[in-house]
Amino acid sequence: NIGGGENSTFYIQSSNPPITIETMAIYDRWGNLIFTRDGFPTNDPDLGWNGTREDKDIEQGVYLYFIKLQTGRIYTGDITIIR
């Protein structure tokens, strides 16, 4: 439900203290980079992805994420955007 209401931002949560996210990237199904942010703490929804690209809502669909923590741990997966 990105774009309004509950779950409107994709961000990483962790237990205290916050962990630094080395990089977070969102890609479309063709591998085009939609969003990227580097060097920021977990637990802050203002630093997450709000379902836009260049300040415009993206289309419904499946998007891939890549997250690398400062600890070296890597997470990958997908997000389904439903409007």
N, C-alpha and C positions, 0 to 999 in steps of 0.2 A: 504494500500500500504506500509506496514511496510517492510523495507529492501531496500528502495531506493525511492528517489523522495519525493514528497509532502506527508505529513502524515506518515513519516517513523518511528516516535517514538510516543508511547502512553504516554502522560504525562498530568498532571492536571494543568489547568490554573485558575487563580483567579484574582480579582481586587487587586490593591495595597492597603495595603502592602501584601506581600505573606503570605500565611497561612502554618503552618507546617503540613505535612502529617505524622501522627503517624505511619501508615503502609499502604503499597500497595502490594497486592498479585495478581498474575495471575495463574489460574488453567486451566488444560485441561478438556475435557468433562468427564473424569473419576475421576476428583478430585485430580489429581497429581499436586503438586506445581511446576510451571514452573519458576516463578520469584517472588522475594520479596525484598522490600527495606523499611527501617524504619527511621523515624526522619529526613525528608528532606523537603525543601521548595517547594511550588508550583512554576509554571512558568519557570522551568528549564528543557528543553528537554534532556539535558545530563544526568539527573537523572531518566528519564522515561525508559520504556521498549521498546527495539528495535526489538522485534520479534525473539529473539534467546533464546536458552537454551544451556548453557555450550559452548558458542561462535559458535554455529551452528544454521542455520536457522531452525525454526520449520516448520512443515507441514501446508499447508492451512487448514483452518477450523475455528471453533468457540471456543473461549477461554473466560473464565469467569474472571471478576475482582472484587476485594473487596478492598475498600479504606476507611480508617478511618482517619478523620482529628483530629487534636489536640483539636478541639472544641467539639468532641464527635459525630459529624455528620458522618454517614456511607452511602457510595454509593456502589451499586452493579450493575452489568450489564454484557454485553458480547461484545466481539470484534471479528470481522470476519477478518481473515487473508487471503488476496488474493495476490498471487504473479504473 
